[in-house]
């Protein structure tokens, strides 16, 4: 594509490609696609690329058909009993943890669960108003802290693994300023995973310093180096809940059940944390107790509950997964195949992985990986990708210290890989000649 025309659109919209948001990038790519009549290969969206299993939609239709009063009935703020009980069983079968249904609370997607979890973590104590992020990560979570008026800090996972991660967390937690710690594992965008040893170390520090760990389990079980698909059988998805009572675990339907459009997830916590009282909470949530603050100070004033049909759908997904009727992780292994092929195409054409390994071990293949090219900045690499009909988000917006681009493989299908090969090969030739 003509670089001058791309420059014009970028300048007209006052865009900095190093810091462009995901939605701004979507808009830019749409404009470029229309102007040049090009079908972009779109790696910028972290959204499901699969159809949802009929279990969910069928359950919603069934509930609406069998209970004509359901649409006119407000949902309970803390969730319907069926979903709360199904969550308990799902946590037992796939995480090997035991929780109370009282402490399993549906939210309108994981973003909603994160929002309330961040708010509570940063408002328990006046001095502890900072959220620490293990980066790189999902950029919108920092926007949430900004919206909430909280402070945020981050450390790059590449710089701190194993003992060094523990030492750094001890240093930061000991200031008393950190109210919450947020991470995802598998990590968005690097696909690295915290080990059980690291989680144990983190858990002990969370307890020691009374910090809440917020475990974003959007990609639960999707580290395909291990088989987490058998309910009630080892290995289980590693979780912080094994090592501390100070946690919120957020399990979303979006990726693991490809149910993103229905906006449903659950937040799980321990009895110890949910019954704990913090006087400072009352200033913001009208309650000193965390459980009440979450439900009546968090759910009620934001969404006043979660639609009941979607709760039944998620309950049905959990129930069928627990009985073994629905092997949800098997249906997601296509992402592993796509990632492996896409990664091979970039690597054979002069690109390298910005995050090349997982504590010295090969990375798993899954939803994301990261690429870089020589000393190009994130924005420069994105600029050249756009010229060849490719799009991915700059690593700068994820909090990464590295330069590069996140590649999400969910929307690029098997029949598009020959075209991907052609475009990346042409881009490699262009960049090679550029440096001569």
Beta strands, then each sheet from edge to edge (+ up, - down):
strand 1: 41-42
strand 2: 104-107
strand 3: 130-135
strand 4: 151-156
strand 5: 178-184
strand 6: 212-216
strand 7: 247-252
strand 8: 265-269
strand 9: 352-353
strand 10: 357-358
strand 11: 361-362
strand 12: 368-372
strand 13: 390-391
strand 14: 393-394
strand 15: 405-408
sheet 1: 1+ 13+
sheet 2: 2+ 8- 7+ 6+ 5+ 3+ 4+
sheet 3: 9+ 12- 15+ 14-
sheet 4: 10+ 11-
end
